[in-house]
């Protein structure tokens, strides 16, 4: 029997946490193993509970969610398996980009439906990208180059560790392609694509597909303005 996904809730509003706890608690295969009312508590609870996923509010007392995410993911090698989803009522691109910089695996608005909340936990737990391709491209392009400009040519070459095929998969991931779309474009089976994706992430030391997108933009492998 597969162990349930372990989730920690970090939000300074008791009602918000209670609502999330009820929603997630009714789902088979998901268990809420801890709660925190501020960023300091979040760091402590994650260390003690060792969850698979943390649902993290941005604006909290003592320590905000972005800094708490940095501390959780940046200091303890044992936290490498933890996935953080940033939850906020603010649809702001600067929050999103800073969340990715901090190591978060996704970003979800609090007005998302219960179904979207549950699915977000499952998505990041299996290492997939929570952000839509359109949002990912727009945000990463904006914050890696400044204000939007005319399309430019990529400048980064293939990382030495990647094979030619793995590099092709990385480029298509960075452009927002799903496994099915990558399989279609490269004339491969989806199982083969999944294997290539796993190898790309492992070889580059990346947490998930979302951070593969960040890596590709920052290294100039995919240029803003190109699709």
N, C-alpha and C positions, 0 to 999 in steps of 0.2 A: 504493500500500500504506500502510495506517495505521501510524503510528509506535507502538511499544509504550508502555504506561504505565510510567513510570519511578518506582520505589519506593525509599525509604530506610527502613532498619530501625534503630530506636533502642531498645536494651534492654541493661541491664548484665549479663545472663546470656548467655554464649556459646552455650549449648545452645538457648536460646529463639530467638536470632537464626538459628542454623543450621537449626532446624526450620522457621522461617518462610521462610528462603531456599530450602530444598528444596521446600516447598509451592508457593511463588510461582514458582520457577524452572521448574517443569514446566508452567506455564500459558502457553498461547499468548497473545501480546499483552501480557505483563507482564515487566518486566526489573528486577531488583534492582540499583541503581546506586550504593549506598553503605550503610555501616553505622556505627553509633556506639554507644559503651559508656557514655556519660553525656550529660547535657544540653548541656554545653559543646561536646562533640564533635558532637552532633546539629545545633546551630546552624551549626557550621563546615562539616559535610558537606552540609547542605542548601544553603548558600550556594555551595558548589563544584559540587555535582551537579545542582542545579536540577531536583528531581524533581516529578512530578505529585502524588504521595501520600507522606505520611510516616506510618509506623506507630510510635507514640510510647508508650513505657512511662511510667508515672507516677512511680514511686519509683526514682530513679537517683542515683548519686553526683554531687557538685559542683553540679549544677543539676537540679532535678526536671523531669519532663516537662511540667508545666503552665507553668512559667516559661519553659522552652525554647520551648514553643508560642507564648507571648506574644512572645518575642523574634523568632522566625521570622516570625510573621504581622504583627507590629505595627511593625516598624522599616523594612522594605524594601518599597517599592511593587512591586518586581519579584516579590515573594513572593505577590502577590494570587491567583495561579493555583494555589498550593500548597494541597492539602487535607491536613489532619492528622486521623488516627484515633487516639484515645487507647486504649491497650491496658492492661489491668490485671487482677490477680487479685481485686481488691476491688470488690464490687458495692455501691458507696457513692454515694448521690445527691449528696453534696457534691462528690465528684470530678467527677461528670458535669456538674453545673452550672458548676463552675469551668472545666472543659474548654471548655464552650460559651462562657463569658465570655472565655476566652483566644483564641477564634476557631476552635476545633476543629470539624470537620464531622461527627464521629461518635464513638462510644464503644463498644468491644467488649471483652468479657471474654476472658481468655486460654484459658478452657476452651471457647471456640467451636470448631466443627468446621472442618476444613480448607476445606470448601466455603463456610462462612460467612466465613472469613478472605478468601478469594479474592473472593467476592461483595462484601465490604465495600470492597475496593479499587476495584472497578468502579463501585459505587454512588456513592461520594463523588467519583470522578473525573468522573462525568457531572453532578455537581451535585445529586443527589437526597439525600433525608434518610436517614441510616443508622439513626436511632433509630425504634423503633416508636411509633406515635401515642400509645399508652397511656403509655409511659414518658415521652415528651416532655411530654404534658399534665401528668402528675403532678409531674415535677421542676420544670418552669418555674412551675407554679402555686404550689408550695411555696416556692420561693426568691424569687419576686417579691412575695409577700404575707406570708411568715412561716408560722405554723402554719395548717393547713387550716381554713377557716371555711365558713359557709353561702354558697351562691351569691350573687354580687352582679352588678349590671348593668354592662356595659362603659361606660367613660367617654370613650374616645378616639374622635375622629372620623376621617373619611377623609383620609389625607394628600393635600395639594394636588396632588401630581404624578400621582396615580392617577385613572384613570377610574372610573366607578361599577362597571363590570364587573370591572376589575382589583381593586378593593377587595373585591368579593364573592369573588373567587378567593383573595385574601390571607386573608380570614376563614376560608374553608373549609380552606385549607392549615394555618392555625393550629389548627384543630380536628382535624387529623390525617387529613383526607381525601386519598385518592390522586387521581391525574389522572382515573382512570376514574370515581371517585365524584363528583368535581367536575363532570365532563362530564354525568353522569346528573342531578345536582341542578340544574344550570344549563341543561340541554338544549343542550349544545354537543358538538362533536366533540372527541376527545382531542387531535388536532393543534392545534386552536384553543386548548384549555386550556394545552397546552405553550407556545404562543406567549404567552399571557397571563402564565403563571408567569415566563417569561424576562423579560418587560417589567417585572413587579413587582420582581424581583430587581435588574434594571438601574437602574430609577428610584429605588429606595430604597438602592442601594449595598450590597446584601446578598450575601454569599458564596454561599449556597445555601438550600434549603428549610428546613433546620434553623434557620438564623438568621432566616428569615422568621417562624418560630414565636416565637423569642425577642423579636423586634421587636414582634410583635402583642401579646404579653403585657405587655411593658414599657411600651408606649404606651397600654395600656388599651383596645385595639381588641377583644381577647377577654379576658373576665374569668375568673379561676380559679373552678372549680366549675361552669362552663357547658360544655355539649357541643354 
